Amino acid sequence: MATCSFISCDQERLTLAKFSHGRLQRNSDGTWRQSPSFTLLRSSDTDDKRKNLRRTLVAEADSMQYVGQNYGDQASKANSMCKYMVGVFDKKTGKMKVYNAQLLELHPWLGKKVEKEDQIDEAKDLSLAEKKDRLTEAFGSSRKQRAMESRLKNKVGTEALETSAAKALTHAANTPSLPLDFEMDTSLLPPCDRSAKRPQGVYKLEDIISARHKKALQVQTEELLLGVKTQADEWKKTKKFPQYVLDHLPALSREPETERCVTQATNLIFITFLMQLHVAKPKELKTCLKSAPPGVKTHLYETFTQVTPSPDGKSEKRLLSKSCKDKLLSYILVLAQLIDSFHTDIASLTKDLNISVKKLCGNTLRIGD
């Protein structure tokens, strides 16, 4: 029987790196292909206990630099929701040492523009309110920084509004009409390999449903497979599942015990939660995923929703913004393609998602560009 012992120490926590919209590629022998060089930076102010815990991870590749922090707006919320551990197994002694770790999400770094002399002179003439905003940006708490950013975004001057309207009219006059904007922020797409030679290699299922979430969905997967023959008619009457999922039940009833059917059932359960979140109204966001396992529910909320502070800064509200909804839709479309081996009937999703075929086709083109 395995035993363990705990020895407390003040050793620096290990750092785990996660790229925001991609992942490192491996060679056929398992080695990393063009692995970037990593540098971990820490605050030089050792007297301040709060700043002493701040870490910045820099990854330098041939064509891009990535930066991740454990503080500020770019800090991953996952560190506050769970605790990460790394185990190192010694094959000679048969013992494993477990270390504390922290997760840093790396984002592309485009650099900062060097200030010119006229910009420095302009900074001296800032108003009191502008100086306070700069202090808040540099030293304010996360809540105050979010409140300031929200206020500045909503503050649009008359001159700027007229300029934006004029540019929009000029652009509309010179641009041919399209069904949808074709360009899409790559951060709204699941991790993908654009150099893949087959459609099956572009998007991978484990990038959408992790092994941990598959295990969390095991009970509901078994319930779906056990009731597919006896409760299918009842599910159709009660609309327990989206129509897209109900249409796939006959295929599960043929060989419910095979590994492929188990995987398909897990995928159908997961896409059900994605669709429920997509069509949820603002007042329903807190309850629309009540049947989802806690770990899956937390993952979906953190990935596809945003939390904004109230005007007084005393409370927070969860929102499903347009960009979050576009990201959620792209994950639904990619998962549907994986379920149907890249032969999905887009029209079958319109009723479940309450979206026109025209918009679905546009989003499908984006994920396949």
PyMOL commands that set and color helices and strands:
alter all, ss='L'
color gray80, all
select helices_A, chain A and resi 49-52+78-81+117-124+128-139+142-154+158-174+186-188+199-202+205-207+211-216+218-227+232-238+243-247+249-254+259-279+282-284+294-304+322-339+346-353+357-367
alter helices_A, ss='H'
color red, helices_A
select strands_A, chain A and resi 14-19+37-42+55-60+65-69+84-90+95-109+306-309+316-319
alter strands_A, ss='S'
color yellow, strands_A
deselect
rebuild
show_as cartoon
